[in-house]
């Protein structure tokens, strides 16, 4: 597995990321969550 840029999140101010075996979750500075 190699890191890849997620185009959907381009321009978002991501402050925290959590990853598991089959998922990823990103938290933005304004409190939105992307999974």
MIDOSE-1310 file (N, C-alpha, C; in nm, 2 decimals, decimal comma, always signed):
residues 35
xxxx	+0,08/-0,12/+0,00/+0,00/+0,00/+0,00/+0,09/+0,12/+0,00; +0,05/+0,22/-0,08/+0,13/+0,35/-0,09/+0,04/+0,46/-0,06; +0,09/+0,57/+0,00/+0,01/+0,69/+0,03/-0,04/+0,75/-0,10; -0,16/+0,80/-0,10/-0,21/+0,87/-0,22/-0,29/+0,99/-0,18
xxxx	-0,28/+1,10/-0,26/-0,36/+1,22/-0,23/-0,50/+1,19/-0,27; -0,59/+1,24/-0,18/-0,74/+1,22/-0,20/-0,79/+1,35/-0,26; -0,82/+1,35/-0,39/-0,86/+1,48/-0,46/-0,99/+1,54/-0,39; -1,08/+1,46/-0,34/-1,20/+1,51/-0,27/-1,16/+1,61/-0,16
xxxx	-1,05/+1,58/-0,09/-1,01/+1,66/+0,02/-0,91/+1,78/-0,01; -0,88/+1,80/-0,14/-0,80/+1,91/-0,18/-0,86/+2,04/-0,14; -0,79/+2,12/-0,07/-0,84/+2,25/-0,02/-0,91/+2,24/+0,11; -0,93/+2,13/+0,17/-0,98/+2,11/+0,30/-0,87/+2,13/+0,40
xxxx	-0,90/+2,18/+0,52/-0,80/+2,20/+0,63/-0,81/+2,08/+0,72; -0,74/+1,97/+0,69/-0,75/+1,85/+0,76/-0,66/+1,86/+0,89; -0,72/+1,83/+1,00/-0,64/+1,85/+1,13/-0,61/+1,71/+1,19; -0,69/+1,61/+1,15/-0,66/+1,47/+1,21/-0,71/+1,37/+1,12
xxxx	-0,64/+1,25/+1,12/-0,67/+1,14/+1,03/-0,66/+1,01/+1,11; -0,75/+0,92/+1,10/-0,75/+0,79/+1,16/-0,77/+0,69/+1,05; -0,69/+0,58/+1,06/-0,70/+0,48/+0,95/-0,71/+0,34/+1,02; -0,78/+0,25/+0,95/-0,79/+0,11/+0,99/-0,76/+0,03/+0,88
xxxx	-0,78/-0,10/+0,89/-0,75/-0,20/+0,78/-0,83/-0,18/+0,66; -0,96/-0,13/+0,67/-1,05/-0,11/+0,56/-1,11/+0,03/+0,55; -1,07/+0,12/+0,63/-1,13/+0,25/+0,63/-1,03/+0,36/+0,67; -1,07/+0,49/+0,64/-1,00/+0,61/+0,68/-1,10/+0,71/+0,72
xxxx	-1,07/+0,80/+0,81/-1,15/+0,91/+0,85/-1,07/+1,03/+0,87; -1,12/+1,14/+0,81/-1,05/+1,27/+0,82/-1,14/+1,37/+0,89; -1,08/+1,45/+0,98/-1,15/+1,56/+1,05/-1,10/+1,69/+1,00; -1,19/+1,78/+0,96/-1,15/+1,92/+0,92/-1,15/+2,01/+1,04
xxxx	-1,08/+2,13/+1,03/-1,07/+2,22/+1,13/-1,21/+2,27/+1,18; -1,30/+2,28/+1,08/-1,44/+2,33/+1,12/-1,53/+2,22/+1,17; -1,48/+2,10/+1,19/-1,55/+1,99/+1,25/-1,62/+1,89/+1,16; -1,60/+1,91/+1,03/-1,66/+1,81/+0,94/-1,58/+1,68/+0,93
xxx	-1,65/+1,57/+0,91/-1,58/+1,44/+0,90/-1,60/+1,38/+0,77; -1,49/+1,33/+0,71/-1,50/+1,26/+0,58/-1,45/+1,11/+0,61; -1,53/+1,02/+0,55/-1,49/+0,88/+0,57/-1,50/+0,80/+0,44
